[in-house]
Structure formats: structure tokens, C-alpha cells
Amino acid sequence: MTQTIAYNKALLLQADELLVQLSDVQLCAQRELLFGGTIGQHMRHILEYYLQLLKEQATGRINYDRRVRDHGIEQQVSLARAALRDCLERLHDLDTDRPLTLESELPLEERRTTQQTSLLRELTYVADHCVHHLAMVRIVVEQDLPEVGFPLELGVAAATRNHRAR
């Protein structure tokens, strides 16, 4: 559990290292490489998954589909960084794995499905989810914002990093 929490914190700190360099305009600019989406939308999406897990895990039931979509996070760097700090603080308070029930909406269905999971499994999921979205953000930064620096491992999956290190 400790290693997974540390990995999640490291990913969020990578995102913060990027956010601190961006202006609100850069955060909100529609990007062709993101099919008209924005860096801010990807950051909001990452943070909302973390926030949903970290808020609901104490109830024993998680549903990412019910997350609050706070568009301020995608428009203002200060709000995105505040949400990120909130995630880091909540991660710091975790110490034990526990069973959870994950609820999900099915496509083209009016019903939900449920499955058994655990806090540790969901922390692994949100980490992978974060890496996936940071990889897309990295492509935009590399192509459109050469003045913005980022960690070399930004958007690179743990398994890929481990494979390259072997």
C-alpha cells in the first residue's frame, strides 16, 4: 500500500510540475492534438478521478461516473493546483487497504454493474489513468509549448519505465 500511495503522489507532483509553468490561457487553449480538447480538461479529468476515489473510499462504494465535474479546475491553474494539493493531502491520510464495491454505468444500458475491488486496486487504477492522460498532455507540451519543461518520465507507464531500466 505504501509504495502505491507513494507512486500516486509522485505522479501528482509531476502534474503539478507542469501546472506551475502554465498560464490559464495555455491551460484552456483548444489543441488540435487533443481533438479540440484542452490540457485543462485532461488535468480536471485526472484530478476528479482521484477526488472521487479519495472522497468515497470511506463509504466502501466507488462510482467514478458520479464525480463532480468542476470546470473551474480546467480553466484556472490555481484551482487545478488546489485540487491537486487536496488529493495529495487525502493520499497522505491513507494507510490500509480495504474492500470496496465499484459501481459503473454500462454503455447503452440504464442499469449499473457492480464489482468487488479494493482501495489498493483502485489506487493502481487511478495511477494508470493519470499516466494515460499525462501522456496525451505531454504530446501537446512537446509539440505546442516547447518553453514548458517536464519530467522525462511524464506520461510513461511504470511497466515501460521498468522495462527500459532492465
N, C-alpha and C positions, 0 to 999 in steps of 0.2 A: 504494500500500500504506500509506504513512504517513497519508494522510487517512482511510482506512478504519479503521485502528487507533485514530486519534485520536477518530473518531466513536464507536467501540465504548467507548472509555474514558469519553467524555462521557456515554453512556447509563448505564454502570455507576455513574458518580458521581451521576447523577440518582436512580438506585435507592437509593444509599447516603444521599443527602439525605433521602429518605423513611424509610428504615430507621432512621436515627439518632433519629427522632422517635417511633417506635413502641415500645410495650411488648410483651413476649412475649404477653400476653393479647390485645392488638389484632392481633398477627401471626397468632395461632391461632384467632381467633373466626370461626366459620362465618358466612358472609354470604349473605343471600338473593339479592343482586345477582350473586353468583358461583355460584348454583345450589347453595348449601351448601358451596362451597369456601372457601378462606381466602386472605388476602393472602400468607401464608407459603408456601402451595402454589405460588402463581404465582411468587414470588421464587425458591423452590427450583428450579422448572422452568427459569426463565431461567438461573440460575447453573449448573445441571447441563449444559445445552447448551453453555455456554461452556467449562466444565471438560472436557467430553468432547472438544470440538474441540481445546482447547489441550493436553490430555494426549496425544491420539492423532495429532495432525498430524505429529509427527516420524516416525511409522511409515509414513506415506503412505496409511493407510486410516482412514476415519472411519465410525463407526456410532453414531448418536445413540440407537438402540434399546438398546444395551448399557450406557448410562450407569448409574452407581451412583445409586440413589435414597436420599439421606441425609435422613431425615425430621427429624433434628435441625435442619437448616437451616430448615425451615418452622416450627419450634417455638420457636427461640431467636434473638433478634435478634443476639446476639453471634456465634453460629455462621454466620448468614447474612452478617454483615459480614466475618467471617474468610474465608469462601468468596469473597466479592466482592473482597477485597484480594488473594487468591490469583489470581483472574482478571486483575486489573489488573497484577500483577507478571508474569504469564505473557505478557500482551499486550505489555508493555514489552520483553520479550526477542525479540519477532518483528521481522524486518526484510525478509524476502524472500518473495515468492510462490513457491509450489511446486505441482506437480501432486499431486492426491490422488485416491483412489478412495473413493467414498461407497457404503456398503452400507446397504440398507434392507429392512425386512420389508414384505411386501405383505399387505394385508388378506385374510383368509380363505385364505391360502396358507401352506404350510410352507416355502417357499423364499424366498431373499433375492434382491434385484435389486442390481446394481452399476452405477454410472455414473461417468464421469470428471468431475472438478471441480477446483477449485484452492483453495488456502488463502484467497486473496483473495475468491473467490466464497463460500466458507463463512463468512468473516468478515462479508460482506454479509448472508448469510442469518441468522446469529445476531443481528445488529443488528436486522433486520426482525422477527425472532421476539421479541426483547426489547421492542421498541416495542409490538408487538401485546399482549403480556401486561401491560406497564406501562399501556396504555390501559385495560385492564379494572380494574387496581388503582386507577387514577386515578378511575374512576367510583365505586368504593367509598369512596375517601377523600373525594371531593366530597359524597357523599350521607350517609355514616355517620360521618365523622371530620372535621368542619369545623375542628377545632382544629389539624389537621395541615396544614402548608404544603407546597407542592411547586412545582417549576419550571413555568412556563407551558407549556413545550414537552414536558412529561412525557406520553408516550404518543402524541405526534403524529409521524407519519411524516416523514422527510426531504423527500420529494416534496411533501407537503402544506405543510410549513413554507416550502419554496422557492416554491411556487405563491402562497402568501399574501403573501410578500415582494415578489412582482413587481408 
